Amino acid sequence: MADVFQAAFRGSVAPTAEDVDRSLVSELRKIFDIPVLTLQCAPCTEVRRVRRAVLRTDLEAAVLQLPATEKLLFLMHDLDGYPHDHIARLLGMTERESQLGLHQARLRLRELLPQ
C-alpha cells in the first residue's frame, strides 16, 4: 500500500481518489498477471439459476478461478461498488467492455458454484 500512495503522490501534490485507484491498479499489474484488456472467458455453455444461499467460502473459491480481468471487474463492481465508467478508465477499456466482462464473470461464477 505504501508503494500505491507514494506513486499517487509522486504524480500529484493532492491526488484524487481516481489517482490512488490508478496507482493501485498499476501496482496490482506488477504483482499479478492482469492483462491490459482480455476478456478470456469462453462463452458459458449453460446458465444456472442460483436461488439458494451460497456459502462465502464457495463464492471465494469460485472467484479465485475467474480469469484475471473478469475477477478484477467482479471485485471492483460488485464488491467495491465502482461504476462501470470508472472501472473502464482504470483498466483502459470501454464502458461496454466492462459491462460485458462483468456479465461474463457472473455467468462463469454460476457455473463454478457447487450445485
Backbone hydrogen bonds, N-H to C=O, Kabsch-Sander energy under -0.5 kcal/mol:
donor,donor_aa,acceptor,acceptor_aa,energy
5,F,1,M,-2.3
6,Q,2,A,-2.6
7,A,3,D,-2.4
8,A,4,V,-2.2
9,F,5,F,-2.5
10,R,6,Q,-1.8
11,G,7,A,-1.4
12,S,8,A,-0.7
20,V,16,T,-1.9
21,D,17,A,-2.5
22,R,18,E,-2.7
23,S,19,D,-2.1
24,L,20,V,-2.3
25,V,21,D,-2.6
26,S,22,R,-2.1
27,E,23,S,-2.4
28,L,24,L,-2.7
29,R,25,V,-2.2
30,K,26,S,-1.1
31,I,27,E,-1.5
32,F,28,L,-3.5
34,I,32,F,-1.9
40,Q,38,T,-1.1
48,R,46,E,-0.6
51,R,49,R,-0.8
59,L,55,L,-2.2
60,E,56,R,-2.8
61,A,57,T,-2.2
62,A,58,D,-2.1
63,V,59,L,-2.7
64,L,60,E,-2.0
65,Q,61,A,-0.7
65,Q,62,A,-0.9
66,L,63,V,-1.5
71,K,67,P,-2.7
72,L,68,A,-2.4
73,L,69,T,-2.6
74,F,70,E,-2.6
75,L,71,K,-2.6
76,M,72,L,-2.8
77,H,73,L,-2.5
78,D,74,F,-2.0
79,L,74,F,-1.0
79,L,75,L,-0.8
80,D,75,L,-2.1
81,G,77,H,-0.8
82,Y,76,M,-2.8
87,I,83,P,-2.2
88,A,84,H,-2.8
89,R,85,D,-1.8
90,L,86,H,-2.2
91,L,87,I,-2.5
92,G,88,A,-1.1
93,M,88,A,-2.2
98,S,94,T,-1.9
99,Q,95,E,-2.2
100,L,96,R,-2.8
101,G,97,E,-2.7
102,L,98,S,-2.1
103,H,99,Q,-2.4
104,Q,100,L,-2.5
105,A,101,G,-2.2
106,R,102,L,-2.4
107,L,103,H,-2.3
108,R,104,Q,-2.6
109,L,105,A,-2.4
110,R,106,R,-1.8
111,E,107,L,-1.5
112,L,108,R,-2.1
113,L,109,L,-1.9
